Amino acid sequence: MNLEERMTAIEKAYGTQSDLMRELRNAVTVTGEWLAQQEAERREHAELMKNLDVRIADLVSGFGALIARYK
């Protein structure tokens, strides 16, 4: 099989180089958007966890004060 025949077989199987580049560009764009969404969700989750830590600390402190009052 010569080079021309190989290139034809590859284009049949995978499309032309421009088709492949378009697919790759689309995949990179979608991946970038997904990563940005994941980062936003991670930041939101971190903020929620920080607020939860504060609430738990306040609760524990309140229980400690309540127990100390009745000792």
HTML snippet that shows the backbone in 3Dmol.js (N, CA, C, O; Angstrom):
<script src="https://3Dmol.org/build/3Dmol-min.js"></script>
<div id="view" style="width:600px;height:400px;position:relative"></div>
<script>
const pdb = `
ATOM      1  N   MET A   1       0.860  -1.168   0.000  1.00  0.00           N
ATOM      2  CA  MET A   1       0.000   0.000   0.000  1.00  0.00           C
ATOM      3  C   MET A   1       0.913   1.240   0.000  1.00  0.00           C
ATOM      4  O   MET A   1       1.788   1.391   0.853  1.00  0.00           O
ATOM      5  N   ASN A   2       0.683   2.098  -0.961  1.00  0.00           N
ATOM      6  CA  ASN A   2       1.512   3.308  -1.034  1.00  0.00           C
ATOM      7  C   ASN A   2       0.947   4.400  -0.130  1.00  0.00           C
ATOM      8  O   ASN A   2      -0.112   4.232   0.475  1.00  0.00           O
ATOM      9  N   LEU A   3       1.659   5.510  -0.047  1.00  0.00           N
ATOM     10  CA  LEU A   3       1.285   6.592   0.847  1.00  0.00           C
ATOM     11  C   LEU A   3      -0.097   7.153   0.527  1.00  0.00           C
ATOM     12  O   LEU A   3      -0.900   7.392   1.429  1.00  0.00           O
ATOM     13  N   GLU A   4      -0.367   7.360  -0.747  1.00  0.00           N
ATOM     14  CA  GLU A   4      -1.673   7.896  -1.168  1.00  0.00           C
ATOM     15  C   GLU A   4      -2.812   6.980  -0.716  1.00  0.00           C
ATOM     16  O   GLU A   4      -3.840   7.455  -0.233  1.00  0.00           O
ATOM     17  N   GLU A   5      -2.628   5.681  -0.874  1.00  0.00           N
ATOM     18  CA  GLU A   5      -3.651   4.715  -0.462  1.00  0.00           C
ATOM     19  C   GLU A   5      -3.823   4.728   1.067  1.00  0.00           C
ATOM     20  O   GLU A   5      -4.939   4.616   1.575  1.00  0.00           O
ATOM     21  N   ARG A   6      -2.721   4.863   1.776  1.00  0.00           N
ATOM     22  CA  ARG A   6      -2.804   4.932   3.235  1.00  0.00           C
ATOM     23  C   ARG A   6      -3.566   6.175   3.679  1.00  0.00           C
ATOM     24  O   ARG A   6      -4.418   6.108   4.565  1.00  0.00           O
ATOM     25  N   MET A   7      -3.254   7.307   3.058  1.00  0.00           N
ATOM     26  CA  MET A   7      -3.938   8.557   3.404  1.00  0.00           C
ATOM     27  C   MET A   7      -5.437   8.453   3.108  1.00  0.00           C
ATOM     28  O   MET A   7      -6.264   8.920   3.892  1.00  0.00           O
ATOM     29  N   THR A   8      -5.777   7.845   1.984  1.00  0.00           N
ATOM     30  CA  THR A   8      -7.183   7.658   1.633  1.00  0.00           C
ATOM     31  C   THR A   8      -7.878   6.775   2.670  1.00  0.00           C
ATOM     32  O   THR A   8      -9.002   7.063   3.080  1.00  0.00           O
ATOM     33  N   ALA A   9      -7.209   5.702   3.092  1.00  0.00           N
ATOM     34  CA  ALA A   9      -7.779   4.804   4.100  1.00  0.00           C
ATOM     35  C   ALA A   9      -7.964   5.531   5.434  1.00  0.00           C
ATOM     36  O   ALA A   9      -8.972   5.345   6.115  1.00  0.00           O
ATOM     37  N   ILE A  10      -6.995   6.349   5.796  1.00  0.00           N
ATOM     38  CA  ILE A  10      -7.088   7.100   7.050  1.00  0.00           C
ATOM     39  C   ILE A  10      -8.235   8.101   6.983  1.00  0.00           C
ATOM     40  O   ILE A  10      -9.003   8.228   7.937  1.00  0.00           O
ATOM     41  N   GLU A  11      -8.358   8.810   5.865  1.00  0.00           N
ATOM     42  CA  GLU A  11      -9.446   9.783   5.723  1.00  0.00           C
ATOM     43  C   GLU A  11     -10.802   9.098   5.741  1.00  0.00           C
ATOM     44  O   GLU A  11     -11.768   9.654   6.262  1.00  0.00           O
ATOM     45  N   LYS A  12     -10.887   7.899   5.180  1.00  0.00           N
ATOM     46  CA  LYS A  12     -12.138   7.144   5.217  1.00  0.00           C
ATOM     47  C   LYS A  12     -12.497   6.772   6.653  1.00  0.00           C
ATOM     48  O   LYS A  12     -13.653   6.870   7.066  1.00  0.00           O
ATOM     49  N   ALA A  13     -11.499   6.350   7.391  1.00  0.00           N
ATOM     50  CA  ALA A  13     -11.736   5.895   8.761  1.00  0.00           C
ATOM     51  C   ALA A  13     -11.983   7.050   9.724  1.00  0.00           C
ATOM     52  O   ALA A  13     -12.850   6.964  10.594  1.00  0.00           O
ATOM     53  N   TYR A  14     -11.215   8.139   9.569  1.00  0.00           N
ATOM     54  CA  TYR A  14     -11.253   9.209  10.577  1.00  0.00           C
ATOM     55  C   TYR A  14     -11.696  10.566  10.050  1.00  0.00           C
ATOM     56  O   TYR A  14     -11.892  11.488  10.842  1.00  0.00           O
ATOM     57  N   GLY A  15     -11.856  10.715   8.772  1.00  0.00           N
ATOM     58  CA  GLY A  15     -12.197  12.006   8.190  1.00  0.00           C
ATOM     59  C   GLY A  15     -10.937  12.740   7.764  1.00  0.00           C
ATOM     60  O   GLY A  15      -9.822  12.248   7.937  1.00  0.00           O
ATOM     61  N   THR A  16     -11.131  13.907   7.214  1.00  0.00           N
ATOM     62  CA  THR A  16      -9.984  14.686   6.740  1.00  0.00           C
ATOM     63  C   THR A  16      -9.285  15.336   7.927  1.00  0.00           C
ATOM     64  O   THR A  16      -9.795  15.329   9.048  1.00  0.00           O
ATOM     65  N   GLN A  17      -8.121  15.893   7.663  1.00  0.00           N
ATOM     66  CA  GLN A  17      -7.367  16.561   8.709  1.00  0.00           C
ATOM     67  C   GLN A  17      -8.170  17.734   9.288  1.00  0.00           C
ATOM     68  O   GLN A  17      -8.163  17.960  10.498  1.00  0.00           O
ATOM     69  N   SER A  18      -8.849  18.464   8.430  1.00  0.00           N
ATOM     70  CA  SER A  18      -9.655  19.587   8.934  1.00  0.00           C
ATOM     71  C   SER A  18     -10.824  19.079   9.783  1.00  0.00           C
ATOM     72  O   SER A  18     -11.191  19.722  10.767  1.00  0.00           O
ATOM     73  N   ASP A  19     -11.410  17.943   9.419  1.00  0.00           N
ATOM     74  CA  ASP A  19     -12.467  17.340  10.247  1.00  0.00           C
ATOM     75  C   ASP A  19     -11.921  16.974  11.624  1.00  0.00           C
ATOM     76  O   ASP A  19     -12.555  17.235  12.646  1.00  0.00           O
ATOM     77  N   LEU A  20     -10.744  16.369  11.635  1.00  0.00           N
ATOM     78  CA  LEU A  20     -10.125  15.974  12.899  1.00  0.00           C
ATOM     79  C   LEU A  20      -9.779  17.189  13.750  1.00  0.00           C
ATOM     80  O   LEU A  20      -9.967  17.165  14.966  1.00  0.00           O
ATOM     81  N   MET A  21      -9.277  18.246  13.128  1.00  0.00           N
ATOM     82  CA  MET A  21      -8.938  19.467  13.852  1.00  0.00           C
ATOM     83  C   MET A  21     -10.199  20.100  14.446  1.00  0.00           C
ATOM     84  O   MET A  21     -10.172  20.580  15.580  1.00  0.00           O
ATOM     85  N   ARG A  22     -11.283  20.107  13.705  1.00  0.00           N
ATOM     86  CA  ARG A  22     -12.544  20.650  14.193  1.00  0.00           C
ATOM     87  C   ARG A  22     -13.037  19.843  15.398  1.00  0.00           C
ATOM     88  O   ARG A  22     -13.473  20.412  16.399  1.00  0.00           O
ATOM     89  N   GLU A  23     -12.964  18.525  15.293  1.00  0.00           N
ATOM     90  CA  GLU A  23     -13.366  17.659  16.410  1.00  0.00           C
ATOM     91  C   GLU A  23     -12.498  17.906  17.637  1.00  0.00           C
ATOM     92  O   GLU A  23     -12.996  17.972  18.761  1.00  0.00           O
ATOM     93  N   LEU A  24     -11.201  18.040  17.409  1.00  0.00           N
ATOM     94  CA  LEU A  24     -10.277  18.288  18.510  1.00  0.00           C
ATOM     95  C   LEU A  24     -10.567  19.645  19.161  1.00  0.00           C
ATOM     96  O   LEU A  24     -10.579  19.759  20.387  1.00  0.00           O
ATOM     97  N   ARG A  25     -10.799  20.660  18.343  1.00  0.00           N
ATOM     98  CA  ARG A  25     -11.117  21.993  18.858  1.00  0.00           C
ATOM     99  C   ARG A  25     -12.402  21.952  19.685  1.00  0.00           C
ATOM    100  O   ARG A  25     -12.475  22.545  20.761  1.00  0.00           O
ATOM    101  N   ASN A  26     -13.400  21.254  19.180  1.00  0.00           N
ATOM    102  CA  ASN A  26     -14.663  21.124  19.920  1.00  0.00           C
ATOM    103  C   ASN A  26     -14.452  20.393  21.247  1.00  0.00           C
ATOM    104  O   ASN A  26     -15.009  20.783  22.274  1.00  0.00           O
ATOM    105  N   ALA A  27     -13.647  19.338  21.216  1.00  0.00           N
ATOM    106  CA  ALA A  27     -13.384  18.571  22.438  1.00  0.00           C
ATOM    107  C   ALA A  27     -12.659  19.431  23.465  1.00  0.00           C
ATOM    108  O   ALA A  27     -12.972  19.369  24.654  1.00  0.00           O
ATOM    109  N   VAL A  28     -11.701  20.224  23.025  1.00  0.00           N
ATOM    110  CA  VAL A  28     -10.966  21.099  23.942  1.00  0.00           C
ATOM    111  C   VAL A  28     -11.904  22.159  24.521  1.00  0.00           C
ATOM    112  O   VAL A  28     -11.831  22.465  25.711  1.00  0.00           O
ATOM    113  N   THR A  29     -12.770  22.712  23.699  1.00  0.00           N
ATOM    114  CA  THR A  29     -13.724  23.724  24.172  1.00  0.00           C
ATOM    115  C   THR A  29     -14.663  23.143  25.218  1.00  0.00           C
ATOM    116  O   THR A  29     -14.874  23.747  26.269  1.00  0.00           O
ATOM    117  N   VAL A  30     -15.220  21.985  24.938  1.00  0.00           N
ATOM    118  CA  VAL A  30     -16.148  21.339  25.879  1.00  0.00           C
ATOM    119  C   VAL A  30     -15.420  20.984  27.171  1.00  0.00           C
ATOM    120  O   VAL A  30     -15.957  21.180  28.261  1.00  0.00           O
ATOM    121  N   THR A  31     -14.209  20.466  27.056  1.00  0.00           N
ATOM    122  CA  THR A  31     -13.431  20.118  28.244  1.00  0.00           C
ATOM    123  C   THR A  31     -13.137  21.356  29.080  1.00  0.00           C
ATOM    124  O   THR A  31     -13.231  21.315  30.306  1.00  0.00           O
ATOM    125  N   GLY A  32     -12.783  22.448  28.427  1.00  0.00           N
ATOM    126  CA  GLY A  32     -12.523  23.703  29.135  1.00  0.00           C
ATOM    127  C   GLY A  32     -13.747  24.205  29.873  1.00  0.00           C
ATOM    128  O   GLY A  32     -13.653  24.657  31.014  1.00  0.00           O
ATOM    129  N   GLU A  33     -14.896  24.124  29.221  1.00  0.00           N
ATOM    130  CA  GLU A  33     -16.148  24.549  29.877  1.00  0.00           C
ATOM    131  C   GLU A  33     -16.471  23.657  31.061  1.00  0.00           C
ATOM    132  O   GLU A  33     -16.906  24.140  32.107  1.00  0.00           O
ATOM    133  N   TRP A  34     -16.261  22.367  30.903  1.00  0.00           N
ATOM    134  CA  TRP A  34     -16.531  21.421  31.979  1.00  0.00           C
ATOM    135  C   TRP A  34     -15.611  21.707  33.168  1.00  0.00           C
ATOM    136  O   TRP A  34     -16.055  21.715  34.316  1.00  0.00           O
ATOM    137  N   LEU A  35     -14.324  21.941  32.885  1.00  0.00           N
ATOM    138  CA  LEU A  35     -13.381  22.241  33.953  1.00  0.00           C
ATOM    139  C   LEU A  35     -13.750  23.530  34.684  1.00  0.00           C
ATOM    140  O   LEU A  35     -13.642  23.602  35.909  1.00  0.00           O
ATOM    141  N   ALA A  36     -14.180  24.535  33.949  1.00  0.00           N
ATOM    142  CA  ALA A  36     -14.595  25.800  34.574  1.00  0.00           C
ATOM    143  C   ALA A  36     -15.800  25.567  35.479  1.00  0.00           C
ATOM    144  O   ALA A  36     -15.869  26.120  36.577  1.00  0.00           O
ATOM    145  N   GLN A  37     -16.740  24.758  35.026  1.00  0.00           N
ATOM    146  CA  GLN A  37     -17.923  24.447  35.833  1.00  0.00           C
ATOM    147  C   GLN A  37     -17.518  23.675  37.092  1.00  0.00           C
ATOM    148  O   GLN A  37     -18.025  23.949  38.179  1.00  0.00           O
ATOM    149  N   GLN A  38     -16.606  22.712  36.944  1.00  0.00           N
ATOM    150  CA  GLN A  38     -16.143  21.943  38.097  1.00  0.00           C
ATOM    151  C   GLN A  38     -15.455  22.848  39.117  1.00  0.00           C
ATOM    152  O   GLN A  38     -15.654  22.689  40.321  1.00  0.00           O
ATOM    153  N   GLU A  39     -14.652  23.788  38.644  1.00  0.00           N
ATOM    154  CA  GLU A  39     -13.961  24.712  39.533  1.00  0.00           C
ATOM    155  C   GLU A  39     -14.958  25.597  40.273  1.00  0.00           C
ATOM    156  O   GLU A  39     -14.803  25.839  41.470  1.00  0.00           O
ATOM    157  N   ALA A  40     -15.976  26.081  39.573  1.00  0.00           N
ATOM    158  CA  ALA A  40     -17.006  26.906  40.210  1.00  0.00           C
ATOM    159  C   ALA A  40     -17.745  26.100  41.280  1.00  0.00           C
ATOM    160  O   ALA A  40     -18.010  26.603  42.372  1.00  0.00           O
ATOM    161  N   GLU A  41     -18.072  24.864  40.963  1.00  0.00           N
ATOM    162  CA  GLU A  41     -18.757  24.005  41.935  1.00  0.00           C
ATOM    163  C   GLU A  41     -17.853  23.702  43.131  1.00  0.00           C
ATOM    164  O   GLU A  41     -18.329  23.638  44.264  1.00  0.00           O
ATOM    165  N   ARG A  42     -16.560  23.516  42.886  1.00  0.00           N
ATOM    166  CA  ARG A  42     -15.617  23.244  43.964  1.00  0.00           C
ATOM    167  C   ARG A  42     -15.529  24.448  44.903  1.00  0.00           C
ATOM    168  O   ARG A  42     -15.508  24.293  46.124  1.00  0.00           O
ATOM    169  N   ARG A  43     -15.478  25.645  44.322  1.00  0.00           N
ATOM    170  CA  ARG A  43     -15.415  26.857  45.145  1.00  0.00           C
ATOM    171  C   ARG A  43     -16.694  27.030  45.968  1.00  0.00           C
ATOM    172  O   ARG A  43     -16.643  27.392  47.143  1.00  0.00           O
ATOM    173  N   GLU A  44     -17.831  26.767  45.338  1.00  0.00           N
ATOM    174  CA  GLU A  44     -19.110  26.868  46.050  1.00  0.00           C
ATOM    175  C   GLU A  44     -19.151  25.868  47.206  1.00  0.00           C
ATOM    176  O   GLU A  44     -19.582  26.203  48.309  1.00  0.00           O
ATOM    177  N   HIS A  45     -18.704  24.651  46.948  1.00  0.00           N
ATOM    178  CA  HIS A  45     -18.680  23.620  47.979  1.00  0.00           C
ATOM    179  C   HIS A  45     -17.740  24.025  49.117  1.00  0.00           C
ATOM    180  O   HIS A  45     -18.073  23.843  50.288  1.00  0.00           O
ATOM    181  N   ALA A  46     -16.574  24.571  48.782  1.00  0.00           N
ATOM    182  CA  ALA A  46     -15.624  24.996  49.807  1.00  0.00           C
ATOM    183  C   ALA A  46     -16.235  26.094  50.678  1.00  0.00           C
ATOM    184  O   ALA A  46     -16.049  26.094  51.895  1.00  0.00           O
ATOM    185  N   GLU A  47     -16.955  27.020  50.068  1.00  0.00           N
ATOM    186  CA  GLU A  47     -17.608  28.093  50.827  1.00  0.00           C
ATOM    187  C   GLU A  47     -18.688  27.521  51.747  1.00  0.00           C
ATOM    188  O   GLU A  47     -18.799  27.929  52.902  1.00  0.00           O
ATOM    189  N   LEU A  48     -19.481  26.579  51.239  1.00  0.00           N
ATOM    190  CA  LEU A  48     -20.509  25.945  52.072  1.00  0.00           C
ATOM    191  C   LEU A  48     -19.877  25.219  53.256  1.00  0.00           C
ATOM    192  O   LEU A  48     -20.384  25.295  54.376  1.00  0.00           O
ATOM    193  N   MET A  49     -18.773  24.517  53.012  1.00  0.00           N
ATOM    194  CA  MET A  49     -18.103  23.785  54.080  1.00  0.00           C
ATOM    195  C   MET A  49     -17.511  24.739  55.118  1.00  0.00           C
ATOM    196  O   MET A  49     -17.529  24.444  56.313  1.00  0.00           O
ATOM    197  N   LYS A  50     -16.987  25.879  54.666  1.00  0.00           N
ATOM    198  CA  LYS A  50     -16.457  26.880  55.593  1.00  0.00           C
ATOM    199  C   LYS A  50     -17.570  27.408  56.496  1.00  0.00           C
ATOM    200  O   LYS A  50     -17.386  27.540  57.706  1.00  0.00           O
ATOM    201  N   ASN A  51     -18.720  27.709  55.904  1.00  0.00           N
ATOM    202  CA  ASN A  51     -19.865  28.176  56.684  1.00  0.00           C
ATOM    203  C   ASN A  51     -20.353  27.102  57.649  1.00  0.00           C
ATOM    204  O   ASN A  51     -20.718  27.405  58.785  1.00  0.00           O
ATOM    205  N   LEU A  52     -20.360  25.870  57.209  1.00  0.00           N
ATOM    206  CA  LEU A  52     -20.773  24.768  58.075  1.00  0.00           C
ATOM    207  C   LEU A  52     -19.811  24.615  59.248  1.00  0.00           C
ATOM    208  O   LEU A  52     -20.243  24.375  60.375  1.00  0.00           O
ATOM    209  N   ASP A  53     -18.514  24.751  58.993  1.00  0.00           N
ATOM    210  CA  ASP A  53     -17.528  24.676  60.076  1.00  0.00           C
ATOM    211  C   ASP A  53     -17.787  25.749  61.125  1.00  0.00           C
ATOM    212  O   ASP A  53     -17.694  25.480  62.323  1.00  0.00           O
ATOM    213  N   VAL A  54     -18.111  26.958  60.688  1.00  0.00           N
ATOM    214  CA  VAL A  54     -18.405  28.050  61.617  1.00  0.00           C
ATOM    215  C   VAL A  54     -19.645  27.705  62.440  1.00  0.00           C
ATOM    216  O   VAL A  54     -19.656  27.900  63.655  1.00  0.00           O
ATOM    217  N   ARG A  55     -20.672  27.202  61.794  1.00  0.00           N
ATOM    218  CA  ARG A  55     -21.908  26.852  62.513  1.00  0.00           C
ATOM    219  C   ARG A  55     -21.669  25.742  63.529  1.00  0.00           C
ATOM    220  O   ARG A  55     -22.187  25.791  64.645  1.00  0.00           O
ATOM    221  N   ILE A  56     -20.880  24.736  63.137  1.00  0.00           N
ATOM    222  CA  ILE A  56     -20.579  23.634  64.060  1.00  0.00           C
ATOM    223  C   ILE A  56     -19.762  24.150  65.237  1.00  0.00           C
ATOM    224  O   ILE A  56     -20.016  23.769  66.380  1.00  0.00           O
ATOM    225  N   ALA A  57     -18.782  25.012  64.972  1.00  0.00           N
ATOM    226  CA  ALA A  57     -17.971  25.586  66.056  1.00  0.00           C
ATOM    227  C   ALA A  57     -18.850  26.383  67.014  1.00  0.00           C
ATOM    228  O   ALA A  57     -18.672  26.304  68.229  1.00  0.00           O
ATOM    229  N   ASP A  58     -19.790  27.143  66.481  1.00  0.00           N
ATOM    230  CA  ASP A  58     -20.709  27.904  67.326  1.00  0.00           C
ATOM    231  C   ASP A  58     -21.569  26.975  68.186  1.00  0.00           C
ATOM    232  O   ASP A  58     -21.790  27.240  69.368  1.00  0.00           O
ATOM    233  N   LEU A  59     -22.046  25.895  67.591  1.00  0.00           N
ATOM    234  CA  LEU A  59     -22.866  24.923  68.332  1.00  0.00           C
ATOM    235  C   LEU A  59     -22.067  24.279  69.456  1.00  0.00           C
ATOM    236  O   LEU A  59     -22.538  24.192  70.590  1.00  0.00           O
ATOM    237  N   VAL A  60     -20.863  23.830  69.138  1.00  0.00           N
ATOM    238  CA  VAL A  60     -20.017  23.180  70.145  1.00  0.00           C
ATOM    239  C   VAL A  60     -19.698  24.163  71.264  1.00  0.00           C
ATOM    240  O   VAL A  60     -19.716  23.798  72.439  1.00  0.00           O
ATOM    241  N   SER A  61     -19.411  25.394  70.906  1.00  0.00           N
ATOM    242  CA  SER A  61     -19.129  26.433  71.900  1.00  0.00           C
ATOM    243  C   SER A  61     -20.353  26.667  72.786  1.00  0.00           C
ATOM    244  O   SER A  61     -20.230  26.805  74.003  1.00  0.00           O
ATOM    245  N   GLY A  62     -21.516  26.709  72.173  1.00  0.00           N
ATOM    246  CA  GLY A  62     -22.757  26.886  72.927  1.00  0.00           C
ATOM    247  C   GLY A  62     -23.004  25.740  73.889  1.00  0.00           C
ATOM    248  O   GLY A  62     -23.388  25.963  75.037  1.00  0.00           O
ATOM    249  N   PHE A  63     -22.785  24.507  73.430  1.00  0.00           N
ATOM    250  CA  PHE A  63     -22.952  23.346  74.312  1.00  0.00           C
ATOM    251  C   PHE A  63     -21.953  23.405  75.458  1.00  0.00           C
ATOM    252  O   PHE A  63     -22.285  23.100  76.603  1.00  0.00           O
ATOM    253  N   GLY A  64     -20.722  23.803  75.133  1.00  0.00           N
ATOM    254  CA  GLY A  64     -19.698  23.920  76.184  1.00  0.00           C
ATOM    255  C   GLY A  64     -20.101  24.929  77.226  1.00  0.00           C
ATOM    256  O   GLY A  64     -19.944  24.675  78.420  1.00  0.00           O
ATOM    257  N   ALA A  65     -20.614  26.062  76.810  1.00  0.00           N
ATOM    258  CA  ALA A  65     -21.054  27.099  77.743  1.00  0.00           C
ATOM    259  C   ALA A  65     -22.227  26.611  78.579  1.00  0.00           C
ATOM    260  O   ALA A  65     -22.300  26.888  79.776  1.00  0.00           O
ATOM    261  N   LEU A  66     -23.154  25.879  77.944  1.00  0.00           N
ATOM    262  CA  LEU A  66     -24.312  25.350  78.657  1.00  0.00           C
ATOM    263  C   LEU A  66     -23.885  24.344  79.722  1.00  0.00           C
ATOM    264  O   LEU A  66     -24.385  24.385  80.847  1.00  0.00           O
ATOM    265  N   ILE A  67     -22.979  23.455  79.383  1.00  0.00           N
ATOM    266  CA  ILE A  67     -22.496  22.444  80.330  1.00  0.00           C
ATOM    267  C   ILE A  67     -21.734  23.128  81.466  1.00  0.00           C
ATOM    268  O   ILE A  67     -21.877  22.747  82.628  1.00  0.00           O
ATOM    269  N   ALA A  68     -20.932  24.128  81.135  1.00  0.00           N
ATOM    270  CA  ALA A  68     -20.153  24.820  82.165  1.00  0.00           C
ATOM    271  C   ALA A  68     -21.079  25.538  83.139  1.00  0.00           C
ATOM    272  O   ALA A  68     -20.755  25.655  84.321  1.00  0.00           O
ATOM    273  N   ARG A  69     -22.200  26.010  82.674  1.00  0.00           N
ATOM    274  CA  ARG A  69     -23.143  26.731  83.536  1.00  0.00           C
ATOM    275  C   ARG A  69     -23.768  25.788  84.577  1.00  0.00           C
ATOM    276  O   ARG A  69     -24.072  26.214  85.691  1.00  0.00           O
ATOM    277  N   TYR A  70     -23.957  24.523  84.222  1.00  0.00           N
ATOM    278  CA  TYR A  70     -24.620  23.577  85.133  1.00  0.00           C
ATOM    279  C   TYR A  70     -23.651  22.731  85.944  1.00  0.00           C
ATOM    280  O   TYR A  70     -24.080  21.807  86.635  1.00  0.00           O
ATOM    281  N   LYS A  71     -22.375  23.017  85.878  1.00  0.00           N
ATOM    282  CA  LYS A  71     -21.415  22.235  86.665  1.00  0.00           C
ATOM    283  C   LYS A  71     -21.347  22.727  88.074  1.00  0.00           C
ATOM    284  O   LYS A  71     -20.590  22.186  88.881  1.00  0.00           O
TER     285      LYS A  71
END
`;
const viewer = $3Dmol.createViewer("view");
viewer.addModel(pdb, "pdb");
viewer.setStyle({}, {cartoon: {color: "spectrum"}});
viewer.zoomTo();
viewer.render();
</script>
